[in-house]
Amino acid sequence: MKKIDLRAIEKKIKVRTLKKEDYDDVVELQKLCFPGMKPWKKEQFYSQIEIFPEGQICVELNKKIIASSSSLIIDFDLYQESDNWQTLSDSGYITNHDPDAETLYGIEIMVHPDFRSMKIARRIYNARKELAVKLNLKNIVVGGRIPGYKKYKNKLTPREYVEKVINKDIYDPVLTSQLANGFVLKRIIPQYLTSDEESDGYATLLEWSNIDYIPPVAKKVVTSKKVRICAVQYMMRPINGFDEFATQCEYFTDVASGYKSDFVLFPEIFTLQLLSFLPNERPGLAVRKLAEFTNQYLDLFNNLAIKYNINIIGGSHFTKEGDDLYNISYLFRRDGTIEKQYKIHITPNERRWWGIKPGDKIEVFETDRGKINIQICYDVEFPELSRIAVSKGAEIIFVPFCTDERYGYLRVRQCVQARCIENGVYAAMAGNVGNLPFVENMDIQYAQSGIYTPSDFMFSRDAIAAECTPNVETVVIHDLDLELLKRHRSQGSTLNWFDRRQDLYEVVLKK
């Protein structure tokens, strides 16, 4: 008898985390499992993997994806138990994922119709439970579909249907599986996912408790998470050399650090002050001379961030890369690392006088005090940038700006406040005052630097946390509460971020 090749007949099943390259296979599976419902957009799928890769799980059979699930971690106390799928998952983008919270929230699970008799869903649920134990989470909560209700909705109320499923009088492909995997029914949620016609929009709220959960020793309820911001309103005046510029920058850094600030923000292109001691050139040549100070500028602020233990947004500086000149804002973290954000939208003035080239990346930076985004002056007047930045998790937007008169300043300031309201974020802006009489295109400056919030009862009047007196050299310092921001996003008077009509419009980043 011929020897049997076991390798040729064996089936290889594997549970693993999803990767971006799985997108097409997952969409194909969604179309099979949820006919008539829209599958993930690529932006949603990518966002889930970027924000919480451990929570996105699939089952492979012979390298073919036959099941998958998506989840995030939330502080369930910040939500109403009647909140719908869009609110709890940020419409599938999971930007509300909170790694410091204690509830793993499942937003999707699906199994290929041809493999539903193989207890594949149990492998997914077990993987979720293992993740909850590994991360020491208190529980797993899911909003479960009841797709079998479609056949009974003219005979039974949702409650009656669910009771019959619990009593095993009716089989539901989702609820029956969830109950068999140790989940306990808590309540029924109407209008949970309105596009789910099979469930008539209803869902069950179910919970699995992690009996291995160990409350942290002496854990305190986090009621606030303060971040202290210092914005510098910088006086542009003639100086005699780079050392004088460095002395002024160190003075303000020292002030911000002395008040225990977490961030200090300098204005846009305030390094143009260096041109006051250089030979007078036409603007295009002058700023290329300015770019020669880039290494000194980087060394200065890198050392200041470490010396004064503070994160510095070093305004912005014209930097030459190859033959091109860019307006770049640098983030100097207090751990010594450096990041950069290119100005994306170039004003006609910058283009005409200096020949500045635009950048094309929207960065969100991790810091020891939350995720931040930097938008250089004109960039904040384009709302798409903030929408994309917040979708990547930004909580504070820093805006270094440079405006010559009040109309220009108001364009920036009013757009900053609009971005706070639209996206439920904080913002700080810092500008130049004074003048440089012999530096072309930098004759006069107008600024009123400030720190701004969304507009709601829990924040300061007029949505202004703090502002400088206009047109004097000074600083403004204020504490922002990231926990308060989180509560506003989920419980505010209006929920601008969650109430976006993504069925009608969307903002898509092309690069």
Disulfide bonds with the S-S distance in Angstrom:
none
